[in-house]
């Protein structure tokens, strides 16, 4: 495989990853991450060995930057979803209050509040 082939394959890999990120196929990306990292490393090593291969790297940098932004957005979405689930679980469990002696007491949420409403 020459530098042009390595560059083409790296471009293809980044475009595939970008499509998967845009489609929300995070689990598929995670499942193939180890093999993708090994392939990417080998391709980058091949490009590094060719001094004139830098001409096509600008597109790779742009694609990598776009994918990094998509990954950051996906991670933020996962964090937000986890926080929302924790808040719902806490609300469903009720509220803890304390009596005059400092003993905790759980005030259970009313049954109606424990039902989830769906739009």
C-alpha positions as CSV (number, residue, x, y, z in Angstrom):
1,X,0.0,0.0,0.0
2,X,1.5,3.3,-1.0
3,X,0.9,6.7,0.6
4,X,-2.0,7.6,-1.7
5,X,-3.8,4.4,-0.8
6,X,-3.1,5.0,2.9
7,X,-4.4,8.5,2.7
8,X,-7.6,7.3,0.8
9,X,-8.2,4.6,3.4
10,X,-7.8,7.1,6.3
11,X,-10.2,9.5,4.7
12,X,-12.7,6.7,4.2
13,X,-12.3,5.6,7.8
14,X,-12.9,9.1,9.1
15,X,-15.9,9.5,6.8
16,X,-17.4,6.2,8.0
17,X,-16.9,7.2,11.6
18,X,-18.5,10.6,10.9
19,X,-21.6,8.9,9.4
20,X,-21.9,6.5,12.3
21,X,-21.7,9.4,14.8
22,X,-24.3,11.4,12.9
23,X,-26.6,8.4,12.9
24,X,-26.1,7.8,16.6
25,X,-24.4,4.4,16.2
26,X,-22.1,5.0,19.2
27,X,-22.3,1.3,20.3
28,X,-21.1,0.1,16.8
29,X,-18.2,2.6,17.0
30,X,-17.2,1.4,20.5
31,X,-17.4,-2.2,19.4
32,X,-14.9,-1.7,16.6
33,X,-12.7,0.9,18.3
34,X,-9.8,-1.4,19.0
35,X,-9.5,-2.6,15.4
36,X,-10.1,0.9,14.0
37,X,-7.3,2.3,16.2
38,X,-4.9,-0.4,15.1
39,X,-5.7,0.2,11.4
40,X,-5.5,4.0,11.8
41,X,-2.1,3.7,13.6
42,X,-0.7,1.5,10.8
43,X,-2.0,3.9,8.1
44,X,-0.5,6.9,9.9
45,X,2.8,5.2,10.3
46,X,2.8,4.5,6.6
47,X,2.1,8.1,5.8
48,X,4.7,9.3,8.2
49,X,7.3,7.3,6.3
50,X,6.6,9.3,3.1
51,X,7.9,12.9,3.3
52,X,5.6,14.3,0.5
53,X,2.4,12.7,2.0
54,X,1.5,15.9,3.9
55,X,-0.3,17.4,0.9
56,X,-3.5,15.3,1.6
57,X,-3.4,15.6,5.3
58,X,-5.5,18.9,5.5
59,X,-8.7,17.0,4.6
60,X,-7.8,14.4,7.2
61,X,-7.4,17.1,9.8
62,X,-10.7,18.6,8.9
63,X,-12.5,15.3,9.1
64,X,-10.8,14.4,12.4
65,X,-11.8,17.8,13.9
66,X,-15.4,17.3,12.8
67,X,-15.5,13.8,14.3
68,X,-14.0,15.1,17.5
69,X,-16.8,17.7,17.7
70,X,-19.4,15.0,17.1
71,X,-17.9,12.8,19.7
72,X,-17.9,15.6,22.2
73,X,-21.6,16.3,21.5
74,X,-22.5,12.7,21.8
75,X,-20.7,12.5,25.2
76,X,-22.5,15.6,26.4
77,X,-25.8,14.0,25.3
78,X,-25.0,10.9,27.3
79,X,-24.1,12.9,30.4
80,X,-27.4,14.9,30.1
81,X,-29.4,11.7,29.7
82,X,-27.7,10.1,32.8
83,X,-28.4,13.2,34.8
84,X,-32.0,13.2,33.8
85,X,-32.4,9.5,34.7
86,X,-30.8,10.1,38.1
87,X,-33.1,13.1,38.8
88,X,-36.2,11.0,37.8
89,X,-35.1,8.1,40.0
90,X,-34.5,10.5,42.9
91,X,-37.9,12.1,42.5
92,X,-39.7,8.7,42.3
93,X,-38.0,7.6,45.5
94,X,-39.5,10.5,47.5
95,X,-37.9,13.2,49.7
96,X,-35.9,12.7,52.9
97,X,-36.8,15.0,55.8
98,X,-35.5,15.2,59.3
99,X,-37.4,15.4,62.6
100,X,-36.5,17.5,65.6
101,X,-34.1,14.8,66.8
102,X,-32.2,14.7,63.5
103,X,-33.6,11.3,62.4
104,X,-34.1,10.9,58.7
105,X,-37.6,10.1,57.5
106,X,-38.5,9.3,53.9
107,X,-41.6,11.0,52.5
108,X,-42.6,8.7,49.7
109,X,-43.8,10.4,46.5
110,X,-47.5,10.1,45.9
111,X,-48.5,7.2,43.8
112,X,-49.7,9.5,41.0
113,X,-46.3,11.2,40.9
114,X,-44.6,7.8,40.5
115,X,-46.4,7.1,37.2
116,X,-44.6,8.3,34.2
117,X,-46.5,10.4,31.8
118,X,-45.8,9.9,28.1
119,X,-46.6,12.4,25.4
